[in-house]
Amino acid sequence: MPGDDATVLSTREVLSTRELILHEALQCFADAGYEGTSLNDIAAAVGIRRPSLLHHFESKEALYGEAFERLLSDWMERLDVAIASEAIGWEKFEIVLSAGFQLFEDNPNYVRLMRREALDGGGHLGIDLSAVLRPMFDAAAEYLERQMDEGTFRRFDARHLLLAAYGSILSYFSDAPFIDGLIDDEALSKDSIREHKEHVLRFFRAALMV
């Protein structure tokens, strides 16, 4: 079960101090946001003193930046693999959407961190988050438009279709505590995630396929 004592112990045993700092920082930033997290909070979670943390990261900004960079790198790597698939039509759409589900199932803290950063407009990163993600967004929209032009998919506004798919994944994971009460189950259990993913895929397939 995620977060149980055995899992936490196992994680701490195999990570270097730097990696453990990043691991705990991601948890703290996801829980309390950038402004609500201090280096003392992260150091205490790791079990070290603040000066020891500063030996690895010179500031909270540097630590946050690296934690978020890993999030983006992981996301882009998974999307690159999915997009590089030779599948076409619905099969490719399904592969890409499933890659997003798998990323956030594996790393639920990513969702909350992504949500917080999107709400704050990327101000803590010193980068334009939308500009970083825009090339992938444009490429996906162009792919959908080609499929529509070829008659494989029904005609929709490709960009709004992508936003709907994006929202169907991020909202589910970020709002999991609220969703628990709606479905009388744990939204982040493997069965619940699988069920939601299957419903989302069926919905988009029914909408898209001619």
C-alpha positions as CSV (number, residue, x, y, z in Angstrom):
1,M,0.0,0.0,0.0
2,P,1.5,3.4,-1.0
3,G,3.1,5.3,1.9
4,D,3.2,2.3,4.3
5,D,6.1,1.9,6.7
6,A,7.8,-0.9,4.7
7,T,7.7,1.1,1.5
8,V,9.0,4.3,3.2
9,L,11.9,2.3,4.8
10,S,12.8,0.6,1.6
11,T,12.8,3.9,-0.2
12,R,15.1,5.5,2.4
13,E,17.5,2.6,2.4
14,V,18.3,2.8,-1.3
15,L,18.4,6.6,-1.9
16,S,21.5,8.8,-1.5
17,T,21.1,11.8,0.8
18,R,20.7,14.1,-2.3
19,E,18.0,11.8,-3.7
20,L,16.3,11.5,-0.4
21,I,16.2,15.3,-0.1
22,L,14.5,15.5,-3.5
23,H,12.1,12.7,-2.6
24,E,11.0,14.5,0.6
25,A,11.0,17.9,-1.0
26,L,8.5,16.7,-3.6
27,Q,6.2,15.4,-0.9
28,C,6.5,18.7,1.1
29,F,5.9,20.9,-1.9
30,A,3.0,18.8,-3.0
31,D,1.4,18.9,0.5
32,A,2.0,22.6,1.4
33,G,3.0,24.4,-1.8
34,Y,6.1,26.4,-2.4
35,E,5.3,29.2,0.0
36,G,4.1,26.8,2.7
37,T,7.3,24.8,2.7
38,S,10.6,25.7,4.3
39,L,14.0,24.2,4.1
40,N,13.6,23.3,7.8
41,D,10.5,21.3,6.9
42,I,12.4,19.3,4.3
43,A,15.5,18.8,6.4
44,A,13.3,17.5,9.3
45,A,11.5,15.1,6.9
46,V,14.9,13.8,5.8
47,G,16.3,13.6,9.3
48,I,19.2,16.0,8.7
49,R,19.9,19.6,9.7
50,R,19.4,22.6,7.5
51,P,23.1,23.2,6.9
52,S,23.5,19.6,5.6
53,L,20.6,20.2,3.2
54,L,22.3,23.4,2.0
55,H,25.4,21.4,1.2
56,H,23.4,19.7,-1.5
57,F,21.1,22.5,-2.6
58,E,22.0,26.2,-2.2
59,S,18.5,27.4,-1.8
60,K,14.8,26.5,-1.7
61,E,14.5,27.8,-5.3
62,A,17.2,25.5,-6.5
63,L,15.7,22.5,-4.8
64,Y,12.2,23.3,-6.1
65,G,13.6,23.8,-9.6
66,E,15.3,20.4,-9.7
67,A,12.3,18.6,-8.2
68,F,10.0,20.2,-10.9
69,E,12.6,19.6,-13.6
70,R,12.5,15.9,-12.8
71,L,8.7,15.9,-13.0
72,L,8.8,17.5,-16.5
73,S,11.6,15.2,-17.7
74,D,9.7,12.1,-16.6
75,W,6.5,13.3,-18.2
76,M,8.3,14.2,-21.5
77,E,10.2,11.0,-21.6
78,R,7.0,8.9,-21.3
79,L,5.2,11.0,-23.8
80,D,8.1,10.8,-26.3
81,V,8.0,7.0,-26.0
82,A,4.2,6.9,-26.5
83,I,4.4,9.4,-29.4
84,A,7.2,7.4,-31.1
85,S,5.0,4.4,-31.3
86,E,4.2,3.3,-34.8
87,A,0.5,2.9,-33.9
88,I,-1.9,5.2,-35.7
89,G,-5.5,6.4,-35.3
90,W,-7.3,5.5,-32.1
91,E,-4.5,3.1,-31.0
92,K,-2.0,5.9,-30.8
93,F,-4.4,8.2,-28.9
94,E,-5.0,5.4,-26.4
95,I,-1.3,4.8,-25.9
96,V,-0.6,8.5,-25.2
97,L,-3.6,8.9,-22.9
98,S,-2.6,5.8,-21.0
99,A,0.9,7.1,-20.6
100,G,-0.4,10.1,-18.8
101,F,-2.5,7.9,-16.4
102,Q,0.5,5.7,-15.7
103,L,2.8,8.7,-14.9
104,F,0.4,10.1,-12.3
105,E,-0.5,6.7,-10.9
106,D,3.2,6.1,-10.3
107,N,3.8,9.6,-9.0
108,P,0.6,11.0,-7.4
109,N,2.6,13.9,-5.9
110,Y,3.4,15.1,-9.4
111,V,-0.2,16.0,-10.0
112,R,-0.5,18.3,-7.0
113,L,2.8,19.9,-7.7
114,M,1.7,20.5,-11.3
115,R,-1.6,21.9,-10.2
116,R,0.0,24.3,-7.7
117,E,2.5,25.5,-10.3
118,A,-0.2,26.0,-13.0
119,L,-2.3,28.0,-10.5
120,D,0.7,30.2,-9.6
121,G,1.5,30.8,-13.2
122,G,5.0,29.2,-13.1
123,G,6.3,32.0,-11.0
124,H,8.5,29.9,-8.7
125,L,10.3,28.3,-11.6
126,G,11.5,31.3,-13.5
127,I,10.2,29.7,-16.7
128,D,7.1,29.8,-18.7
129,L,5.6,26.4,-18.1
130,S,3.1,26.8,-21.0
131,A,6.0,27.6,-23.4
132,V,7.8,24.5,-22.3
133,L,4.8,22.2,-22.9
134,R,3.6,24.1,-26.0
135,P,5.6,22.2,-28.6
136,M,4.2,18.8,-27.5
137,F,0.7,20.3,-27.3
138,D,0.9,21.7,-30.8
139,A,2.3,18.4,-32.2
140,A,-0.6,16.5,-30.6
141,A,-3.1,18.9,-32.0
142,E,-1.6,18.6,-35.5
143,Y,-1.8,14.8,-35.3
144,L,-5.5,14.9,-34.3
145,E,-6.2,17.3,-37.1
146,R,-4.5,15.1,-39.6
147,Q,-6.6,12.1,-38.4
148,M,-9.7,14.2,-38.7
149,D,-8.8,15.3,-42.3
150,E,-8.2,11.7,-43.2
151,G,-11.6,10.7,-41.9
152,T,-10.3,8.5,-39.1
153,F,-11.7,10.7,-36.3
154,R,-14.8,12.9,-36.2
155,R,-14.2,16.6,-36.5
156,F,-13.6,18.4,-33.2
157,D,-11.5,21.4,-32.1
158,A,-8.3,19.5,-31.6
159,R,-6.9,21.8,-28.9
160,H,-10.0,21.7,-26.8
161,L,-10.2,18.0,-27.2
162,L,-6.6,17.8,-25.8
163,L,-7.6,20.0,-22.9
164,A,-10.5,17.8,-22.1
165,A,-8.2,14.7,-22.1
166,Y,-5.6,16.6,-19.9
167,G,-8.3,17.6,-17.5
168,S,-9.8,14.1,-17.3
169,I,-6.5,12.8,-16.0
170,L,-5.2,15.7,-13.8
171,S,-8.6,16.5,-12.1
172,Y,-9.1,12.9,-11.1
173,F,-5.7,12.5,-9.4
174,S,-5.6,16.0,-7.9
175,D,-9.1,15.8,-6.5
176,A,-8.8,12.3,-5.2
177,P,-9.7,13.1,-1.6
178,F,-12.9,14.7,-2.8
179,I,-13.7,11.9,-5.3
180,D,-13.3,9.3,-2.5
181,G,-16.5,10.6,-1.0
182,L,-18.3,10.5,-4.3
183,I,-17.6,7.0,-5.2
184,D,-17.4,5.5,-1.7
185,D,-14.0,4.0,-2.5
186,E,-10.3,5.1,-2.6
187,A,-9.9,7.0,-5.9
188,L,-6.2,6.2,-6.0
189,S,-6.6,2.4,-5.6
190,K,-5.4,0.5,-8.6
191,D,-8.9,-0.8,-9.3
192,S,-10.4,2.7,-9.1
193,I,-7.7,4.2,-11.4
194,R,-8.1,1.3,-13.9
195,E,-11.9,1.8,-13.9
196,H,-11.7,5.5,-14.4
197,K,-9.1,5.1,-17.2
198,E,-11.3,2.6,-19.0
199,H,-14.3,5.0,-18.8
200,V,-12.2,7.9,-20.1
201,L,-10.9,5.8,-23.0
202,R,-14.4,4.5,-23.9
203,F,-15.7,8.1,-23.8
204,F,-13.1,9.5,-26.1
205,R,-13.3,6.4,-28.4
206,A,-17.1,6.9,-28.7
207,A,-16.6,10.6,-29.4
208,L,-13.8,10.2,-31.9
209,M,-14.4,7.1,-34.0
210,V,-16.4,7.6,-37.1
